[in-house]
Amino acid sequence: MMKEIFVSLDENDLERLKGWFHSTSENEAVRSAIAYLLNNKVYRDLLELEGKIQWEGNLDEMREERL
């Protein structure tokens, strides 16, 4: 589901975004930037869990069950 909003952005910033994300439109550039920020946040949150979760299991066994 998409929601339409209106924001005011600096033209130079918008052009930089378009260049960074190789976007042809302003909407595409803004959507790409938001997706990039959200994905990086999720990645950083996952990295914070490193070493905090105990893994119990055998990946080889789990893979055999799928085949």
N, C-alpha and C positions, 0 to 999 in steps of 0.2 A: 504494500500500500504506500502510495506516495502522498506527501503533503506539500502543498505549494506555499512557500513563504517568500517574503521580500526582504532583502538586506541591502544596505549600502556598503560598497567596498571601494577602496582606493583603486583607481584605474591601473596604476603601476603594479600594485600587488596582484591584481587580477591577471594582468599580462604575464607576470612572473609565474603565477600558478599555471596558466595555459602552457607556458614553455616547459615547466618542470614535468607536467603530466602529459605533454604532447597532445593537448586538447584543442579541438577546433572551435569549441564554443565555451562561453563563460559558465553555463550550467554544468557542462561536463567537467570543467576544471574544478568547480566547487564541489561537485559530488565526488570526484576522485580524491580531492584533498581530505574531505570528511572521511571517506572510506579508509584512506591511508592512516589517518590519525586513530580511528577506531581500531583498525587491525593492529597497529603498533601497541596500543594500550592493552589489548588482549594478549599479545605476545609478551609484553613486559610483565603482566600479571602472571602468566604461566611460568616465566623465568623465576619469579619470586618463589614459586612452589618447589623449585629445584632443591632436592635434598630433604624436603619436608614430608614427602609422601613415601611410604614404604610400599614397594612392589612385591607382590607374592603371586607367582604364576610361572608358567613355562610357555614361552612364546612358540617354541617348536611344536608342543602339543596342541596349542590353540590353532596354529596354522594347519596342522594335520586334520583337525576336525572339520575345517572348512572345505578341504579337498575331497 
